[in-house]
Amino acid sequence: MVIETERVGTNLIVTVDGELDLETSPEFRNLVEAKLDQYQTITHLILDLKKVNFIDSSGLGVILGRFKRISQDGGRMSAINVSDQLKRIFELSGLLKIMNIYNDRKQALDNF
């Protein structure tokens, strides 16, 4: 798994390439937490999941944990470039009740 982050104003964009599962979730959590600690003015966490080909319950849990962290500070979380398969997983898990999905980065940034 490869994770890249980019700060755009008060937005943190996290791009994930690979699987988000039991093995890789700790790396994702640690990196995002470090960036949120570093940039304390972040109010919107955007997950770019275009290159995510698999996500399990550990991956869902780590996403939920980052949502809790960002929302405690009044922020929001969204996802972009989400495949139909991942959308279905998000729907079944209830994540779509707490986060929005946008087609691309521009659309997500325009909504915040």
Buried (B, 14 or more C-beta within 10 A) or exposed (E): BEBEBEEEEEBBBBBBBBBBBEEBBEBBBEBBEEBBEEEEEBBBBBBBBBEBEEBBEBBBBBBBBBBEBBBEEEBBBBBBBBBEEBBEBBEEBEBBEBBBBBEEBEEBBEEB
